[in-house]
Amino acid sequence: MQLRKTSFSFAILVFTLTGTGVSSLESDQQQDIVYSSVGRSTSRLEGDVRIITLEQDVKVTQGSMQISGDNAVFESESGSSAIRRVTMEGTPARYRQQLDENDDFVEGESDSIYYYVDGEPIIELVGSAILRSASDVLSCAAIKYYTDSRFTETTGPCEGVSGRATLTGSPSN
């Protein structure tokens, strides 16, 4: 993946990274990852990992996938610039993605969002996590959402409303 930096007026920074990504819509995975912020950005190396930090009103998009929050950290391989993970912090951090051509969306929010790019793209919502679709709402301490398969893993306690049932649970000891 190549990292290209473009500066805009009013201190808005936009970076474009080429690579694979979320593919709830088949076309999403062919799109570039684009991110911006109105605050400062920093870059550093830790071993073989390049870390880019963006501050203040950060937005990340890839096709129909959008995450936003207060601050973001991008981790990529220093040699190839291949993105491994994006971490978004916010009050709350938000996620939205179109599921299909029928304009159905999935949305989420939490204290932190981890976007894992390698393999099947994963959105992990951590801290007061909520994931919504047209007929379902799931609220847990943490939710891991596999965007291609639409599979979820949860960490409780959890509450949820499905188009057919209501779920309330807590972690077993």
Chimera marker file (.cmm) of the C-alpha trace (Angstrom):
<marker_set name="trace">
<marker id="1" x="0.000" y="0.000" z="0.000" r="1" g="1" b="0" radius="0.5"/>
<marker id="2" x="1.254" y="3.453" z="-0.853" r="1" g="1" b="0" radius="0.5"/>
<marker id="3" x="0.782" y="6.439" z="1.426" r="1" g="1" b="0" radius="0.5"/>
<marker id="4" x="0.093" y="9.711" z="-0.342" r="1" g="1" b="0" radius="0.5"/>
<marker id="5" x="-0.261" y="12.945" z="1.604" r="1" g="1" b="0" radius="0.5"/>
<marker id="6" x="-2.255" y="15.890" z="0.296" r="1" g="1" b="0" radius="0.5"/>
<marker id="7" x="-2.582" y="19.129" z="2.273" r="1" g="1" b="0" radius="0.5"/>
<marker id="8" x="-5.643" y="21.342" z="2.023" r="1" g="1" b="0" radius="0.5"/>
<marker id="9" x="-6.276" y="24.829" z="3.415" r="1" g="1" b="0" radius="0.5"/>
<marker id="10" x="-7.698" y="25.269" z="6.904" r="1" g="1" b="0" radius="0.5"/>
<marker id="11" x="-5.301" y="22.610" z="8.240" r="1" g="1" b="0" radius="0.5"/>
<marker id="12" x="-7.305" y="19.724" z="6.806" r="1" g="1" b="0" radius="0.5"/>
<marker id="13" x="-5.075" y="16.784" z="5.973" r="1" g="1" b="0" radius="0.5"/>
<marker id="14" x="-6.144" y="14.030" z="3.641" r="1" g="1" b="0" radius="0.5"/>
<marker id="15" x="-4.134" y="10.854" z="3.173" r="1" g="1" b="0" radius="0.5"/>
<marker id="16" x="-4.960" y="8.122" z="0.691" r="1" g="1" b="0" radius="0.5"/>
<marker id="17" x="-3.851" y="4.546" z="1.222" r="1" g="1" b="0" radius="0.5"/>
<marker id="18" x="-4.308" y="1.890" z="-1.399" r="1" g="1" b="0" radius="0.5"/>
<marker id="19" x="-5.234" y="-1.604" z="-0.244" r="1" g="1" b="0" radius="0.5"/>
<marker id="20" x="-7.929" y="-4.069" z="0.582" r="1" g="1" b="0" radius="0.5"/>
<marker id="21" x="-10.674" y="-3.202" z="3.011" r="1" g="1" b="0" radius="0.5"/>
<marker id="22" x="-14.200" y="-3.637" z="4.141" r="1" g="1" b="0" radius="0.5"/>
<marker id="23" x="-16.408" y="-5.392" z="1.626" r="1" g="1" b="0" radius="0.5"/>
<marker id="24" x="-19.982" y="-5.453" z="2.846" r="1" g="1" b="0" radius="0.5"/>
<marker id="25" x="-20.621" y="-3.954" z="-0.545" r="1" g="1" b="0" radius="0.5"/>
<marker id="26" x="-18.497" y="-5.854" z="-3.021" r="1" g="1" b="0" radius="0.5"/>
<marker id="27" x="-17.173" y="-2.601" z="-4.487" r="1" g="1" b="0" radius="0.5"/>
<marker id="28" x="-15.918" y="-1.335" z="-1.079" r="1" g="1" b="0" radius="0.5"/>
<marker id="29" x="-12.886" y="-3.616" z="-1.089" r="1" g="1" b="0" radius="0.5"/>
<marker id="30" x="-11.616" y="-2.069" z="-4.328" r="1" g="1" b="0" radius="0.5"/>
<marker id="31" x="-11.739" y="1.462" z="-2.886" r="1" g="1" b="0" radius="0.5"/>
<marker id="32" x="-8.892" y="3.455" z="-1.333" r="1" g="1" b="0" radius="0.5"/>
<marker id="33" x="-8.887" y="4.183" z="2.380" r="1" g="1" b="0" radius="0.5"/>
<marker id="34" x="-9.184" y="7.972" z="2.735" r="1" g="1" b="0" radius="0.5"/>
<marker id="35" x="-8.809" y="9.772" z="6.035" r="1" g="1" b="0" radius="0.5"/>
<marker id="36" x="-8.814" y="13.377" z="7.214" r="1" g="1" b="0" radius="0.5"/>
<marker id="37" x="-8.648" y="15.495" z="10.348" r="1" g="1" b="0" radius="0.5"/>
<marker id="38" x="-8.691" y="19.178" z="11.257" r="1" g="1" b="0" radius="0.5"/>
<marker id="39" x="-5.987" y="18.867" z="13.929" r="1" g="1" b="0" radius="0.5"/>
<marker id="40" x="-2.352" y="17.889" z="13.880" r="1" g="1" b="0" radius="0.5"/>
<marker id="41" x="-0.815" y="14.657" z="12.643" r="1" g="1" b="0" radius="0.5"/>
<marker id="42" x="2.323" y="12.828" z="13.749" r="1" g="1" b="0" radius="0.5"/>
<marker id="43" x="4.238" y="9.879" z="12.327" r="1" g="1" b="0" radius="0.5"/>
<marker id="44" x="6.789" y="7.577" z="13.971" r="1" g="1" b="0" radius="0.5"/>
<marker id="45" x="8.361" y="4.136" z="13.591" r="1" g="1" b="0" radius="0.5"/>
<marker id="46" x="8.200" y="1.438" z="16.270" r="1" g="1" b="0" radius="0.5"/>
<marker id="47" x="10.247" y="-1.495" z="15.008" r="1" g="1" b="0" radius="0.5"/>
<marker id="48" x="8.738" y="-2.508" z="11.668" r="1" g="1" b="0" radius="0.5"/>
<marker id="49" x="5.467" y="-0.655" z="12.328" r="1" g="1" b="0" radius="0.5"/>
<marker id="50" x="4.760" y="2.871" z="11.060" r="1" g="1" b="0" radius="0.5"/>
<marker id="51" x="2.306" y="4.704" z="13.330" r="1" g="1" b="0" radius="0.5"/>
<marker id="52" x="0.396" y="7.752" z="12.115" r="1" g="1" b="0" radius="0.5"/>
<marker id="53" x="-1.727" y="9.666" z="14.635" r="1" g="1" b="0" radius="0.5"/>
<marker id="54" x="-4.431" y="12.132" z="13.588" r="1" g="1" b="0" radius="0.5"/>
<marker id="55" x="-6.167" y="14.458" z="16.036" r="1" g="1" b="0" radius="0.5"/>
<marker id="56" x="-9.473" y="16.320" z="16.127" r="1" g="1" b="0" radius="0.5"/>
<marker id="57" x="-12.558" y="15.441" z="14.093" r="1" g="1" b="0" radius="0.5"/>
<marker id="58" x="-11.083" y="12.442" z="12.262" r="1" g="1" b="0" radius="0.5"/>
<marker id="59" x="-12.992" y="10.778" z="9.416" r="1" g="1" b="0" radius="0.5"/>
<marker id="60" x="-12.049" y="7.532" z="7.644" r="1" g="1" b="0" radius="0.5"/>
<marker id="61" x="-13.854" y="6.187" z="4.578" r="1" g="1" b="0" radius="0.5"/>
<marker id="62" x="-13.440" y="3.233" z="2.263" r="1" g="1" b="0" radius="0.5"/>
<marker id="63" x="-16.226" y="2.907" z="-0.252" r="1" g="1" b="0" radius="0.5"/>
<marker id="64" x="-19.438" y="2.991" z="1.808" r="1" g="1" b="0" radius="0.5"/>
<marker id="65" x="-17.608" y="2.284" z="5.110" r="1" g="1" b="0" radius="0.5"/>
<marker id="66" x="-17.186" y="5.327" z="7.363" r="1" g="1" b="0" radius="0.5"/>
<marker id="67" x="-15.697" y="5.644" z="10.839" r="1" g="1" b="0" radius="0.5"/>
<marker id="68" x="-15.291" y="8.920" z="12.698" r="1" g="1" b="0" radius="0.5"/>
<marker id="69" x="-14.153" y="10.143" z="16.072" r="1" g="1" b="0" radius="0.5"/>
<marker id="70" x="-11.903" y="12.483" z="18.003" r="1" g="1" b="0" radius="0.5"/>
<marker id="71" x="-8.507" y="10.827" z="17.331" r="1" g="1" b="0" radius="0.5"/>
<marker id="72" x="-7.171" y="7.976" z="15.176" r="1" g="1" b="0" radius="0.5"/>
<marker id="73" x="-4.046" y="5.834" z="15.055" r="1" g="1" b="0" radius="0.5"/>
<marker id="74" x="-3.046" y="4.024" z="11.845" r="1" g="1" b="0" radius="0.5"/>
<marker id="75" x="-0.635" y="1.094" z="12.062" r="1" g="1" b="0" radius="0.5"/>
<marker id="76" x="1.084" y="-0.073" z="8.876" r="1" g="1" b="0" radius="0.5"/>
<marker id="77" x="4.116" y="-2.092" z="7.841" r="1" g="1" b="0" radius="0.5"/>
<marker id="78" x="7.029" y="0.315" z="7.440" r="1" g="1" b="0" radius="0.5"/>
<marker id="79" x="8.449" y="-1.427" z="4.358" r="1" g="1" b="0" radius="0.5"/>
<marker id="80" x="5.244" y="-1.759" z="2.354" r="1" g="1" b="0" radius="0.5"/>
<marker id="81" x="2.897" y="0.707" z="4.093" r="1" g="1" b="0" radius="0.5"/>
<marker id="82" x="0.255" y="-2.076" z="4.222" r="1" g="1" b="0" radius="0.5"/>
<marker id="83" x="-2.300" y="-1.035" z="6.831" r="1" g="1" b="0" radius="0.5"/>
<marker id="84" x="-2.770" y="-3.508" z="9.670" r="1" g="1" b="0" radius="0.5"/>
<marker id="85" x="-5.203" y="-1.639" z="11.890" r="1" g="1" b="0" radius="0.5"/>
<marker id="86" x="-6.962" y="1.675" z="12.418" r="1" g="1" b="0" radius="0.5"/>
<marker id="87" x="-7.900" y="2.637" z="15.987" r="1" g="1" b="0" radius="0.5"/>
<marker id="88" x="-10.499" y="5.397" z="16.407" r="1" g="1" b="0" radius="0.5"/>
<marker id="89" x="-11.263" y="7.004" z="19.785" r="1" g="1" b="0" radius="0.5"/>
<marker id="90" x="-14.270" y="9.230" z="20.335" r="1" g="1" b="0" radius="0.5"/>
<marker id="91" x="-17.126" y="10.458" z="22.452" r="1" g="1" b="0" radius="0.5"/>
<marker id="92" x="-18.460" y="8.357" z="20.832" r="1" g="1" b="0" radius="0.5"/>
<marker id="93" x="-16.553" y="6.940" z="17.883" r="1" g="1" b="0" radius="0.5"/>
<marker id="94" x="-19.005" y="6.050" z="15.078" r="1" g="1" b="0" radius="0.5"/>
<marker id="95" x="-19.193" y="3.428" z="12.302" r="1" g="1" b="0" radius="0.5"/>
<marker id="96" x="-21.545" y="3.231" z="9.290" r="1" g="1" b="0" radius="0.5"/>
<marker id="97" x="-21.538" y="0.988" z="6.220" r="1" g="1" b="0" radius="0.5"/>
<marker id="98" x="-23.937" y="0.089" z="3.448" r="1" g="1" b="0" radius="0.5"/>
<marker id="99" x="-24.748" y="-3.625" z="3.559" r="1" g="1" b="0" radius="0.5"/>
<marker id="100" x="-26.161" y="-4.147" z="0.091" r="1" g="1" b="0" radius="0.5"/>
<marker id="101" x="-27.471" y="-2.462" z="-3.035" r="1" g="1" b="0" radius="0.5"/>
<marker id="102" x="-30.893" y="-1.998" z="-1.336" r="1" g="1" b="0" radius="0.5"/>
<marker id="103" x="-29.488" y="0.857" z="0.777" r="1" g="1" b="0" radius="0.5"/>
<marker id="104" x="-29.575" y="-1.202" z="3.998" r="1" g="1" b="0" radius="0.5"/>
<marker id="105" x="-26.983" y="0.095" z="6.481" r="1" g="1" b="0" radius="0.5"/>
<marker id="106" x="-25.276" y="-1.133" z="9.626" r="1" g="1" b="0" radius="0.5"/>
<marker id="107" x="-24.261" y="1.515" z="12.173" r="1" g="1" b="0" radius="0.5"/>
<marker id="108" x="-22.368" y="1.393" z="15.424" r="1" g="1" b="0" radius="0.5"/>
<marker id="109" x="-20.861" y="3.524" z="18.127" r="1" g="1" b="0" radius="0.5"/>
<marker id="110" x="-18.559" y="2.979" z="21.082" r="1" g="1" b="0" radius="0.5"/>
<marker id="111" x="-15.721" y="4.551" z="23.041" r="1" g="1" b="0" radius="0.5"/>
<marker id="112" x="-13.163" y="2.960" z="20.670" r="1" g="1" b="0" radius="0.5"/>
<marker id="113" x="-13.360" y="1.362" z="17.231" r="1" g="1" b="0" radius="0.5"/>
<marker id="114" x="-10.686" y="-1.002" z="15.909" r="1" g="1" b="0" radius="0.5"/>
<marker id="115" x="-10.744" y="-1.603" z="12.153" r="1" g="1" b="0" radius="0.5"/>
<marker id="116" x="-8.686" y="-4.687" z="11.213" r="1" g="1" b="0" radius="0.5"/>
<marker id="117" x="-7.817" y="-4.651" z="7.520" r="1" g="1" b="0" radius="0.5"/>
<marker id="118" x="-5.992" y="-8.000" z="7.043" r="1" g="1" b="0" radius="0.5"/>
<marker id="119" x="-8.098" y="-11.015" z="6.004" r="1" g="1" b="0" radius="0.5"/>
<marker id="120" x="-11.831" y="-10.545" z="6.447" r="1" g="1" b="0" radius="0.5"/>
<marker id="121" x="-12.263" y="-6.925" z="7.528" r="1" g="1" b="0" radius="0.5"/>
<marker id="122" x="-13.381" y="-6.615" z="11.157" r="1" g="1" b="0" radius="0.5"/>
<marker id="123" x="-14.907" y="-3.668" z="13.000" r="1" g="1" b="0" radius="0.5"/>
<marker id="124" x="-14.467" y="-4.050" z="16.772" r="1" g="1" b="0" radius="0.5"/>
<marker id="125" x="-16.533" y="-1.712" z="18.957" r="1" g="1" b="0" radius="0.5"/>
<marker id="126" x="-15.192" y="-1.483" z="22.531" r="1" g="1" b="0" radius="0.5"/>
<marker id="127" x="-16.731" y="0.358" z="25.483" r="1" g="1" b="0" radius="0.5"/>
<marker id="128" x="-20.490" y="1.007" z="25.574" r="1" g="1" b="0" radius="0.5"/>
<marker id="129" x="-20.786" y="-0.638" z="22.155" r="1" g="1" b="0" radius="0.5"/>
<marker id="130" x="-23.977" y="-0.425" z="20.087" r="1" g="1" b="0" radius="0.5"/>
<marker id="131" x="-24.511" y="-2.056" z="16.673" r="1" g="1" b="0" radius="0.5"/>
<marker id="132" x="-27.704" y="-1.353" z="14.679" r="1" g="1" b="0" radius="0.5"/>
<marker id="133" x="-29.183" y="-2.593" z="11.430" r="1" g="1" b="0" radius="0.5"/>
<marker id="134" x="-32.660" y="-2.106" z="9.953" r="1" g="1" b="0" radius="0.5"/>
<marker id="135" x="-34.296" y="-4.629" z="12.307" r="1" g="1" b="0" radius="0.5"/>
<marker id="136" x="-31.693" y="-5.347" z="15.014" r="1" g="1" b="0" radius="0.5"/>
<marker id="137" x="-30.021" y="-3.455" z="17.855" r="1" g="1" b="0" radius="0.5"/>
<marker id="138" x="-27.246" y="-4.981" z="19.962" r="1" g="1" b="0" radius="0.5"/>
<marker id="139" x="-25.709" y="-3.249" z="22.978" r="1" g="1" b="0" radius="0.5"/>
<marker id="140" x="-22.720" y="-4.831" z="24.788" r="1" g="1" b="0" radius="0.5"/>
<marker id="141" x="-19.472" y="-4.001" z="26.526" r="1" g="1" b="0" radius="0.5"/>
<marker id="142" x="-17.757" y="-4.958" z="23.236" r="1" g="1" b="0" radius="0.5"/>
<marker id="143" x="-18.876" y="-6.187" z="19.798" r="1" g="1" b="0" radius="0.5"/>
<marker id="144" x="-16.651" y="-7.645" z="17.078" r="1" g="1" b="0" radius="0.5"/>
<marker id="145" x="-18.377" y="-7.400" z="13.664" r="1" g="1" b="0" radius="0.5"/>
<marker id="146" x="-17.074" y="-9.362" z="10.660" r="1" g="1" b="0" radius="0.5"/>
<marker id="147" x="-18.169" y="-7.192" z="7.757" r="1" g="1" b="0" radius="0.5"/>
<marker id="148" x="-18.152" y="-9.809" z="4.966" r="1" g="1" b="0" radius="0.5"/>
<marker id="149" x="-20.015" y="-12.575" z="6.807" r="1" g="1" b="0" radius="0.5"/>
<marker id="150" x="-22.004" y="-10.186" z="9.073" r="1" g="1" b="0" radius="0.5"/>
<marker id="151" x="-21.082" y="-12.431" z="12.011" r="1" g="1" b="0" radius="0.5"/>
<marker id="152" x="-20.760" y="-10.892" z="15.498" r="1" g="1" b="0" radius="0.5"/>
<marker id="153" x="-18.837" y="-11.866" z="18.634" r="1" g="1" b="0" radius="0.5"/>
<marker id="154" x="-19.827" y="-10.118" z="21.856" r="1" g="1" b="0" radius="0.5"/>
<marker id="155" x="-18.477" y="-9.440" z="25.330" r="1" g="1" b="0" radius="0.5"/>
<marker id="156" x="-21.217" y="-8.909" z="27.906" r="1" g="1" b="0" radius="0.5"/>
<marker id="157" x="-23.227" y="-7.838" z="29.551" r="1" g="1" b="0" radius="0.5"/>
<marker id="158" x="-25.392" y="-7.522" z="26.451" r="1" g="1" b="0" radius="0.5"/>
<marker id="159" x="-28.895" y="-6.449" z="25.518" r="1" g="1" b="0" radius="0.5"/>
<marker id="160" x="-30.455" y="-6.682" z="22.110" r="1" g="1" b="0" radius="0.5"/>
<marker id="161" x="-33.606" y="-6.398" z="20.076" r="1" g="1" b="0" radius="0.5"/>
<marker id="162" x="-33.978" y="-8.446" z="16.929" r="1" g="1" b="0" radius="0.5"/>
<marker id="163" x="-36.783" y="-8.296" z="14.418" r="1" g="1" b="0" radius="0.5"/>
<marker id="164" x="-38.058" y="-11.456" z="16.137" r="1" g="1" b="0" radius="0.5"/>
<marker id="165" x="-36.809" y="-11.531" z="19.745" r="1" g="1" b="0" radius="0.5"/>
<marker id="166" x="-35.346" y="-9.592" z="22.658" r="1" g="1" b="0" radius="0.5"/>
<marker id="167" x="-32.020" y="-10.721" z="24.146" r="1" g="1" b="0" radius="0.5"/>
<marker id="168" x="-30.676" y="-9.847" z="27.583" r="1" g="1" b="0" radius="0.5"/>
<marker id="169" x="-27.598" y="-11.530" z="28.993" r="1" g="1" b="0" radius="0.5"/>
<marker id="170" x="-24.500" y="-11.184" z="31.079" r="1" g="1" b="0" radius="0.5"/>
<marker id="171" x="-21.176" y="-12.994" z="31.088" r="1" g="1" b="0" radius="0.5"/>
<marker id="172" x="-21.149" y="-16.347" z="32.843" r="1" g="1" b="0" radius="0.5"/>
<marker id="173" x="-18.645" y="-16.942" z="35.634" r="1" g="1" b="0" radius="0.5"/>
<link id1="1" id2="2" r="1" g="1" b="0" radius="0.2"/>
<link id1="2" id2="3" r="1" g="1" b="0" radius="0.2"/>
<link id1="3" id2="4" r="1" g="1" b="0" radius="0.2"/>
<link id1="4" id2="5" r="1" g="1" b="0" radius="0.2"/>
<link id1="5" id2="6" r="1" g="1" b="0" radius="0.2"/>
<link id1="6" id2="7" r="1" g="1" b="0" radius="0.2"/>
<link id1="7" id2="8" r="1" g="1" b="0" radius="0.2"/>
<link id1="8" id2="9" r="1" g="1" b="0" radius="0.2"/>
<link id1="9" id2="10" r="1" g="1" b="0" radius="0.2"/>
<link id1="10" id2="11" r="1" g="1" b="0" radius="0.2"/>
<link id1="11" id2="12" r="1" g="1" b="0" radius="0.2"/>
<link id1="12" id2="13" r="1" g="1" b="0" radius="0.2"/>
<link id1="13" id2="14" r="1" g="1" b="0" radius="0.2"/>
<link id1="14" id2="15" r="1" g="1" b="0" radius="0.2"/>
<link id1="15" id2="16" r="1" g="1" b="0" radius="0.2"/>
<link id1="16" id2="17" r="1" g="1" b="0" radius="0.2"/>
<link id1="17" id2="18" r="1" g="1" b="0" radius="0.2"/>
<link id1="18" id2="19" r="1" g="1" b="0" radius="0.2"/>
<link id1="19" id2="20" r="1" g="1" b="0" radius="0.2"/>
<link id1="20" id2="21" r="1" g="1" b="0" radius="0.2"/>
<link id1="21" id2="22" r="1" g="1" b="0" radius="0.2"/>
<link id1="22" id2="23" r="1" g="1" b="0" radius="0.2"/>
<link id1="23" id2="24" r="1" g="1" b="0" radius="0.2"/>
<link id1="24" id2="25" r="1" g="1" b="0" radius="0.2"/>
<link id1="25" id2="26" r="1" g="1" b="0" radius="0.2"/>
<link id1="26" id2="27" r="1" g="1" b="0" radius="0.2"/>
<link id1="27" id2="28" r="1" g="1" b="0" radius="0.2"/>
<link id1="28" id2="29" r="1" g="1" b="0" radius="0.2"/>
<link id1="29" id2="30" r="1" g="1" b="0" radius="0.2"/>
<link id1="30" id2="31" r="1" g="1" b="0" radius="0.2"/>
<link id1="31" id2="32" r="1" g="1" b="0" radius="0.2"/>
<link id1="32" id2="33" r="1" g="1" b="0" radius="0.2"/>
<link id1="33" id2="34" r="1" g="1" b="0" radius="0.2"/>
<link id1="34" id2="35" r="1" g="1" b="0" radius="0.2"/>
<link id1="35" id2="36" r="1" g="1" b="0" radius="0.2"/>
<link id1="36" id2="37" r="1" g="1" b="0" radius="0.2"/>
<link id1="37" id2="38" r="1" g="1" b="0" radius="0.2"/>
<link id1="38" id2="39" r="1" g="1" b="0" radius="0.2"/>
<link id1="39" id2="40" r="1" g="1" b="0" radius="0.2"/>
<link id1="40" id2="41" r="1" g="1" b="0" radius="0.2"/>
<link id1="41" id2="42" r="1" g="1" b="0" radius="0.2"/>
<link id1="42" id2="43" r="1" g="1" b="0" radius="0.2"/>
<link id1="43" id2="44" r="1" g="1" b="0" radius="0.2"/>
<link id1="44" id2="45" r="1" g="1" b="0" radius="0.2"/>
<link id1="45" id2="46" r="1" g="1" b="0" radius="0.2"/>
<link id1="46" id2="47" r="1" g="1" b="0" radius="0.2"/>
<link id1="47" id2="48" r="1" g="1" b="0" radius="0.2"/>
<link id1="48" id2="49" r="1" g="1" b="0" radius="0.2"/>
<link id1="49" id2="50" r="1" g="1" b="0" radius="0.2"/>
<link id1="50" id2="51" r="1" g="1" b="0" radius="0.2"/>
<link id1="51" id2="52" r="1" g="1" b="0" radius="0.2"/>
<link id1="52" id2="53" r="1" g="1" b="0" radius="0.2"/>
<link id1="53" id2="54" r="1" g="1" b="0" radius="0.2"/>
<link id1="54" id2="55" r="1" g="1" b="0" radius="0.2"/>
<link id1="55" id2="56" r="1" g="1" b="0" radius="0.2"/>
<link id1="56" id2="57" r="1" g="1" b="0" radius="0.2"/>
<link id1="57" id2="58" r="1" g="1" b="0" radius="0.2"/>
<link id1="58" id2="59" r="1" g="1" b="0" radius="0.2"/>
<link id1="59" id2="60" r="1" g="1" b="0" radius="0.2"/>
<link id1="60" id2="61" r="1" g="1" b="0" radius="0.2"/>
<link id1="61" id2="62" r="1" g="1" b="0" radius="0.2"/>
<link id1="62" id2="63" r="1" g="1" b="0" radius="0.2"/>
<link id1="63" id2="64" r="1" g="1" b="0" radius="0.2"/>
<link id1="64" id2="65" r="1" g="1" b="0" radius="0.2"/>
<link id1="65" id2="66" r="1" g="1" b="0" radius="0.2"/>
<link id1="66" id2="67" r="1" g="1" b="0" radius="0.2"/>
<link id1="67" id2="68" r="1" g="1" b="0" radius="0.2"/>
<link id1="68" id2="69" r="1" g="1" b="0" radius="0.2"/>
<link id1="69" id2="70" r="1" g="1" b="0" radius="0.2"/>
<link id1="70" id2="71" r="1" g="1" b="0" radius="0.2"/>
<link id1="71" id2="72" r="1" g="1" b="0" radius="0.2"/>
<link id1="72" id2="73" r="1" g="1" b="0" radius="0.2"/>
<link id1="73" id2="74" r="1" g="1" b="0" radius="0.2"/>
<link id1="74" id2="75" r="1" g="1" b="0" radius="0.2"/>
<link id1="75" id2="76" r="1" g="1" b="0" radius="0.2"/>
<link id1="76" id2="77" r="1" g="1" b="0" radius="0.2"/>
<link id1="77" id2="78" r="1" g="1" b="0" radius="0.2"/>
<link id1="78" id2="79" r="1" g="1" b="0" radius="0.2"/>
<link id1="79" id2="80" r="1" g="1" b="0" radius="0.2"/>
<link id1="80" id2="81" r="1" g="1" b="0" radius="0.2"/>
<link id1="81" id2="82" r="1" g="1" b="0" radius="0.2"/>
<link id1="82" id2="83" r="1" g="1" b="0" radius="0.2"/>
<link id1="83" id2="84" r="1" g="1" b="0" radius="0.2"/>
<link id1="84" id2="85" r="1" g="1" b="0" radius="0.2"/>
<link id1="85" id2="86" r="1" g="1" b="0" radius="0.2"/>
<link id1="86" id2="87" r="1" g="1" b="0" radius="0.2"/>
<link id1="87" id2="88" r="1" g="1" b="0" radius="0.2"/>
<link id1="88" id2="89" r="1" g="1" b="0" radius="0.2"/>
<link id1="89" id2="90" r="1" g="1" b="0" radius="0.2"/>
<link id1="90" id2="91" r="1" g="1" b="0" radius="0.2"/>
<link id1="91" id2="92" r="1" g="1" b="0" radius="0.2"/>
<link id1="92" id2="93" r="1" g="1" b="0" radius="0.2"/>
<link id1="93" id2="94" r="1" g="1" b="0" radius="0.2"/>
<link id1="94" id2="95" r="1" g="1" b="0" radius="0.2"/>
<link id1="95" id2="96" r="1" g="1" b="0" radius="0.2"/>
<link id1="96" id2="97" r="1" g="1" b="0" radius="0.2"/>
<link id1="97" id2="98" r="1" g="1" b="0" radius="0.2"/>
<link id1="98" id2="99" r="1" g="1" b="0" radius="0.2"/>
<link id1="99" id2="100" r="1" g="1" b="0" radius="0.2"/>
<link id1="100" id2="101" r="1" g="1" b="0" radius="0.2"/>
<link id1="101" id2="102" r="1" g="1" b="0" radius="0.2"/>
<link id1="102" id2="103" r="1" g="1" b="0" radius="0.2"/>
<link id1="103" id2="104" r="1" g="1" b="0" radius="0.2"/>
<link id1="104" id2="105" r="1" g="1" b="0" radius="0.2"/>
<link id1="105" id2="106" r="1" g="1" b="0" radius="0.2"/>
<link id1="106" id2="107" r="1" g="1" b="0" radius="0.2"/>
<link id1="107" id2="108" r="1" g="1" b="0" radius="0.2"/>
<link id1="108" id2="109" r="1" g="1" b="0" radius="0.2"/>
<link id1="109" id2="110" r="1" g="1" b="0" radius="0.2"/>
<link id1="110" id2="111" r="1" g="1" b="0" radius="0.2"/>
<link id1="111" id2="112" r="1" g="1" b="0" radius="0.2"/>
<link id1="112" id2="113" r="1" g="1" b="0" radius="0.2"/>
<link id1="113" id2="114" r="1" g="1" b="0" radius="0.2"/>
<link id1="114" id2="115" r="1" g="1" b="0" radius="0.2"/>
<link id1="115" id2="116" r="1" g="1" b="0" radius="0.2"/>
<link id1="116" id2="117" r="1" g="1" b="0" radius="0.2"/>
<link id1="117" id2="118" r="1" g="1" b="0" radius="0.2"/>
<link id1="118" id2="119" r="1" g="1" b="0" radius="0.2"/>
<link id1="119" id2="120" r="1" g="1" b="0" radius="0.2"/>
<link id1="120" id2="121" r="1" g="1" b="0" radius="0.2"/>
<link id1="121" id2="122" r="1" g="1" b="0" radius="0.2"/>
<link id1="122" id2="123" r="1" g="1" b="0" radius="0.2"/>
<link id1="123" id2="124" r="1" g="1" b="0" radius="0.2"/>
<link id1="124" id2="125" r="1" g="1" b="0" radius="0.2"/>
<link id1="125" id2="126" r="1" g="1" b="0" radius="0.2"/>
<link id1="126" id2="127" r="1" g="1" b="0" radius="0.2"/>
<link id1="127" id2="128" r="1" g="1" b="0" radius="0.2"/>
<link id1="128" id2="129" r="1" g="1" b="0" radius="0.2"/>
<link id1="129" id2="130" r="1" g="1" b="0" radius="0.2"/>
<link id1="130" id2="131" r="1" g="1" b="0" radius="0.2"/>
<link id1="131" id2="132" r="1" g="1" b="0" radius="0.2"/>
<link id1="132" id2="133" r="1" g="1" b="0" radius="0.2"/>
<link id1="133" id2="134" r="1" g="1" b="0" radius="0.2"/>
<link id1="134" id2="135" r="1" g="1" b="0" radius="0.2"/>
<link id1="135" id2="136" r="1" g="1" b="0" radius="0.2"/>
<link id1="136" id2="137" r="1" g="1" b="0" radius="0.2"/>
<link id1="137" id2="138" r="1" g="1" b="0" radius="0.2"/>
<link id1="138" id2="139" r="1" g="1" b="0" radius="0.2"/>
<link id1="139" id2="140" r="1" g="1" b="0" radius="0.2"/>
<link id1="140" id2="141" r="1" g="1" b="0" radius="0.2"/>
<link id1="141" id2="142" r="1" g="1" b="0" radius="0.2"/>
<link id1="142" id2="143" r="1" g="1" b="0" radius="0.2"/>
<link id1="143" id2="144" r="1" g="1" b="0" radius="0.2"/>
<link id1="144" id2="145" r="1" g="1" b="0" radius="0.2"/>
<link id1="145" id2="146" r="1" g="1" b="0" radius="0.2"/>
<link id1="146" id2="147" r="1" g="1" b="0" radius="0.2"/>
<link id1="147" id2="148" r="1" g="1" b="0" radius="0.2"/>
<link id1="148" id2="149" r="1" g="1" b="0" radius="0.2"/>
<link id1="149" id2="150" r="1" g="1" b="0" radius="0.2"/>
<link id1="150" id2="151" r="1" g="1" b="0" radius="0.2"/>
<link id1="151" id2="152" r="1" g="1" b="0" radius="0.2"/>
<link id1="152" id2="153" r="1" g="1" b="0" radius="0.2"/>
<link id1="153" id2="154" r="1" g="1" b="0" radius="0.2"/>
<link id1="154" id2="155" r="1" g="1" b="0" radius="0.2"/>
<link id1="155" id2="156" r="1" g="1" b="0" radius="0.2"/>
<link id1="156" id2="157" r="1" g="1" b="0" radius="0.2"/>
<link id1="157" id2="158" r="1" g="1" b="0" radius="0.2"/>
<link id1="158" id2="159" r="1" g="1" b="0" radius="0.2"/>
<link id1="159" id2="160" r="1" g="1" b="0" radius="0.2"/>
<link id1="160" id2="161" r="1" g="1" b="0" radius="0.2"/>
<link id1="161" id2="162" r="1" g="1" b="0" radius="0.2"/>
<link id1="162" id2="163" r="1" g="1" b="0" radius="0.2"/>
<link id1="163" id2="164" r="1" g="1" b="0" radius="0.2"/>
<link id1="164" id2="165" r="1" g="1" b="0" radius="0.2"/>
<link id1="165" id2="166" r="1" g="1" b="0" radius="0.2"/>
<link id1="166" id2="167" r="1" g="1" b="0" radius="0.2"/>
<link id1="167" id2="168" r="1" g="1" b="0" radius="0.2"/>
<link id1="168" id2="169" r="1" g="1" b="0" radius="0.2"/>
<link id1="169" id2="170" r="1" g="1" b="0" radius="0.2"/>
<link id1="170" id2="171" r="1" g="1" b="0" radius="0.2"/>
<link id1="171" id2="172" r="1" g="1" b="0" radius="0.2"/>
<link id1="172" id2="173" r="1" g="1" b="0" radius="0.2"/>
</marker_set>
